[in-house]
Each structure stands twice: as C-alpha cells, then as structure tokens.
Amino acid sequence: MAGKISNTPATYTPSPTSQDKKRPSIFTGSDWVRPDGRGLHQCRPAFLRTSAVNSASGSAYAEFGNAKVIVSVFGPRESKKAMMYSDIGRLNCNVSYTSFATPIRGQASDSKDLSSMLHKALEGAIILESFPKTTVDVFALVLESGGSDLPVVISCASLALADAGIMLYDMVASVSMSCLGKNLVIDPVSEEESYQDGGLMITCMPSRNEVTQMTVTGEWSTPKIHEAMQLCLDACSKLGKIMRSCLKETVSATQE
C-alpha cells in the first residue's frame, strides 16, 4: 500500500549558533543571497513518503528541494553468492543516477564511492545479528540531483529500511555543510558545493547521539569545524523527528 506524503514540519533547520577560484558575485559580500533564497543556516523543505515501491520489502521517496531520491530495500533473503556461515547478516548497497538526473550527462558523482559511503553510514545502525546467513539489499536511485545528494540518499535509505521492518538501533539522519569564505552554509545546493572551500557531512543516530559517519574535505579552521558540526548534529536531530513522524503516519494510514 502506498504511503502518503508527510504533513510534518517542512524543515529541519538547526537552531542558531580568500579564494583560489573566482566565485560569482552571488557568493561575495556579507549580504549575498543563496541561489534558492534560503538563510545560511536554513535547510531545504523535506518531503518524505514510505512504501513508494510495491514490489520491494520496503521503500521510501525523499524530496529535498530539487534533490529527488527513491530507495528500495529487498530482503532479508538468501544470498545469491555462496558464502560461509555467518552469525550476522550482510548488507549490500548500490547508488545510481538516472541519465537525466544532472543537467549534463555523466556529471553525476561516482556511484561506486557513493555506494561504499552509504554502506558505511548504515551498517552501524542495523542490528545485523537479527538476520543471520541472509542479505539485505539497498538500491538508491537519484532521480534528480540538487546538491547534498548523499545525505538525502542516506536519510531516505534509513527510512526505507525501517519501512521494510529491518531492525535498527536507531534511524539514521544525514546533513551536510559547506564553508564559503567566512560563511557556513547548511544543506548546500549544487551551485554552492561547486564553489565551497570545505565540505562536511555528518551522519548520526539522533536518539542515541552517535555519529555513524563523518567526512571532511577542504580547508577548515578549528572554530568553524566545531560550529559546523554542532549545526549539522542539531539539524540531524530535527530531521530524525520528521522521519519518525512519516513512519507513524504510514502506520496510521494502513490501519484505517
């Protein structure tokens, strides 16, 4: 049964707390405006839906601004590849882009790297002992790239795993941050990512206050990285609440 789009809060914005390459004028000065008009620490509206793919064990659809992702989960099921007996289950992750996901064909990020990062982000949150000798397959498809694609994929995949009934220690939420000069920009769009001095992505289990993955690129000062981490963790906590509300609404809809 198809789920419904969540009516929960539309944003998970956290509470307030020189370039080698030439930037467009939109990124210069203290009063510049982000391409989509958001504040520096304002996240994109998040729309979530579960049970988006009827043939899957569980699935979810996520739309964060222009970024659109759908994730299907299959299993637990017997592995097609012969493997030795194991007391824990096996997680396989695959991330791919549609041919029309980006304005220029072939512009999308490397799918192999994204698949590996998705696996690392989710593995620590799944109770693998709950499905020994079997495999859970997670297939994420980016329908439209809008910036911060991997955090959207990770959050959507966590929702799909929960929809499939896979036992989790906690939901997994992910948020990224870009450093543009003196400014910290949360949940950056593609244009902002292409001109960033540094990038940060945090994936965590909000209820347990545990980080499952953190990636840092570029140049960061110690005060900036601390501020960015706090903003991302705060946003992850609020996004986690939106994800739980989406699951509750789906359960309520199926019981009616």
C-alpha positions in Angstrom: 0.0 0.0 0.0 1.4 3.3 -1.0 2.2 5.7 1.8 1.3 9.4 1.9 3.4 12.5 1.9 4.3 13.6 5.4 2.5 16.6 6.8 5.2 17.0 9.4 7.3 20.2 9.8 8.7 21.1 6.4 12.2 21.9 7.5 14.8 20.6 9.9 16.8 23.9 10.2 19.2 23.8 13.2 19.0 26.3 16.0 21.2 29.4 15.6 24.5 29.1 16.9 40.1 34.3 0.4 39.5 32.1 -2.8 41.8 30.4 -5.4 38.9 30.3 -7.8 36.7 33.1 -8.7 33.2 33.0 -7.3 30.1 34.5 -8.9 29.0 37.8 -7.3 26.2 35.9 -5.6 28.8 34.4 -3.2 30.7 37.6 -2.4 30.0 40.2 0.2 28.2 39.9 3.6 24.7 40.4 2.2 24.7 37.8 -0.6 21.6 35.7 -1.1 21.7 31.9 -1.6 20.6 30.7 -5.0 17.2 29.4 -3.6 16.7 32.3 -1.3 17.3 30.4 2.0 19.1 31.7 5.0 22.7 30.5 5.6 21.5 28.0 8.3 18.2 27.2 6.8 17.6 23.7 5.4 15.5 22.9 2.4 11.9 21.7 2.9 11.9 17.9 3.3 9.1 15.8 1.8 9.1 12.1 2.7 7.0 9.1 1.7 7.3 5.4 2.5 6.0 2.3 0.6 6.8 4.0 -2.7 7.7 0.8 -4.5 5.1 -2.0 -4.1 7.4 -4.8 -5.2 10.1 -4.1 -2.6 10.2 -5.3 1.0 10.4 -1.6 2.0 10.9 1.7 0.2 10.9 5.4 0.6 10.9 8.6 -1.5 12.6 11.8 -0.5 12.4 15.2 -2.0 14.7 17.9 -0.5 14.3 21.0 -2.7 15.3 19.9 -6.2 17.0 16.7 -5.0 14.8 13.7 -5.5 15.7 10.2 -4.4 13.9 6.8 -4.3 15.2 3.8 -2.3 14.1 0.2 -2.5 15.0 -2.5 0.1 14.9 -6.2 -0.6 15.3 -8.9 2.0 16.4 -10.3 4.2 16.8 -13.1 1.6 19.3 -15.9 0.9 22.4 -14.6 -0.7 22.8 -15.5 -4.4 26.6 -15.7 -3.8 27.8 -18.7 -1.9 29.4 -17.7 1.4 30.4 -19.2 4.6 28.1 -19.5 7.6 27.9 -16.2 9.5 26.1 -15.3 12.7 25.3 -11.9 11.3 23.5 -10.7 8.2 25.1 -9.0 5.2 24.3 -5.5 3.8 24.7 -4.6 0.2 24.2 -1.0 -1.0 24.0 0.4 -4.5 23.6 4.1 -5.5 23.0 5.1 -9.1 21.8 8.2 -11.0 19.2 8.3 -13.8 20.5 9.5 -17.1 18.5 12.8 -16.7 19.5 13.4 -13.0 22.0 16.1 -13.9 21.9 18.9 -16.5 25.0 17.4 -18.2 25.1 13.7 -18.9 27.8 11.9 -16.9 28.1 14.8 -14.5 26.9 12.8 -11.5 29.2 11.7 -8.7 30.9 8.3 -8.8 28.3 5.7 -7.9 30.9 3.2 -6.5 32.2 5.7 -4.0 28.6 6.7 -3.0 27.6 3.1 -2.6 30.6 2.5 -0.3 29.8 5.6 1.8 26.1 4.6 2.1 27.1 1.2 3.3 29.4 2.7 6.0 26.7 5.1 7.1 24.0 2.5 7.5 26.0 -0.6 8.7 26.4 0.7 12.3 22.7 1.3 12.7 21.5 -2.1 11.6 21.2 -5.0 14.0 22.9 -7.4 11.7 22.5 -10.3 14.2 18.7 -10.2 13.6 19.0 -11.8 10.1 22.0 -14.3 10.1 23.0 -16.0 6.9 20.9 -13.7 4.8 21.4 -10.5 2.9 19.6 -7.1 2.8 20.0 -5.2 -0.5 19.5 -1.4 -0.6 19.1 0.2 -4.0 19.1 4.0 -4.1 18.2 5.9 -7.3 18.8 9.6 -7.6 16.0 10.9 -9.9 17.2 14.5 -9.8 20.5 15.9 -8.4 20.0 19.1 -6.5 23.1 19.2 -4.2 23.8 17.3 -1.0 22.7 14.2 -2.8 24.4 11.7 -0.5 22.9 13.0 2.8 19.5 12.7 1.1 20.2 9.2 -0.1 21.3 8.1 3.4 18.3 9.5 5.2 15.9 8.1 2.6 17.6 4.7 2.8 17.2 4.6 6.6 13.5 5.3 6.2 13.2 2.5 3.6 15.0 0.1 5.9 12.5 0.9 8.7 9.6 0.5 6.2 11.0 -3.0 5.4 10.9 -3.9 9.1 14.7 -4.3 9.3 15.7 -4.0 13.0 17.7 -0.8 13.7 19.4 0.6 16.7 18.0 4.0 15.6 17.0 5.9 12.5 19.9 7.4 10.5 19.8 11.1 9.5 22.4 12.9 7.5 23.2 16.6 6.9 26.0 18.4 5.0 27.6 21.8 5.3 29.7 23.9 3.0 32.2 26.6 4.0 32.1 29.5 1.6 34.7 32.1 2.7 33.6 33.2 6.1 30.1 31.8 5.8 28.8 28.4 6.8 26.1 27.1 4.5 23.9 24.2 5.6 22.3 21.7 3.2 24.1 23.3 0.1 22.7 23.1 -3.4 24.9 22.0 -6.4 26.0 25.6 -7.2 27.2 26.2 -3.6 29.0 22.9 -3.5 31.0 23.7 -6.6 32.4 26.8 -5.1 33.0 25.6 -1.5 36.3 25.9 0.3 35.4 23.0 2.5 32.7 20.4 2.9 31.4 18.5 5.9 28.9 15.7 6.1 27.7 14.1 9.4 25.5 11.0 9.6 24.2 10.1 13.0 21.6 8.2 15.1 19.8 11.1 16.8 18.2 9.3 19.6 21.5 7.6 20.7 23.5 10.7 19.9 26.0 8.6 18.0 27.8 9.5 14.8 28.0 6.7 12.2 29.9 8.6 9.6 31.7 11.9 9.2 33.5 13.2 6.1 35.5 16.4 5.9 37.0 17.9 2.7 38.9 21.1 2.0 40.2 23.7 4.4 38.6 24.3 7.9 39.6 26.3 10.9 39.0 24.7 14.3 36.3 27.2 15.4 34.5 26.7 12.0 34.5 22.9 12.1 33.2 22.9 15.6 30.4 25.3 14.7 29.6 23.3 11.6 29.4 20.0 13.5 27.0 21.4 16.1 24.7 22.8 13.4 24.7 19.5 11.5 24.0 17.5 14.6 21.1 19.8 15.5 19.7 19.5 12.0 20.1 15.7 12.1 18.1 15.6 15.4 15.2 17.6 13.9 15.3 15.6 10.6 15.1 12.4 12.6 11.9 13.6 14.2 10.4 14.3 10.8 11.4 10.8 9.6 9.7 9.2 12.6 6.6 11.2 12.0 6.5 9.9 8.5 6.6 6.3 9.6 3.9 6.9 12.2 1.6 8.5 9.6 2.2 5.5 7.3 1.3 3.0 10.0 -1.8 5.1 10.9 -2.9 5.1 7.2 -2.6 1.3 6.8 -4.7 0.7 10.0 -7.5 2.9 8.7 
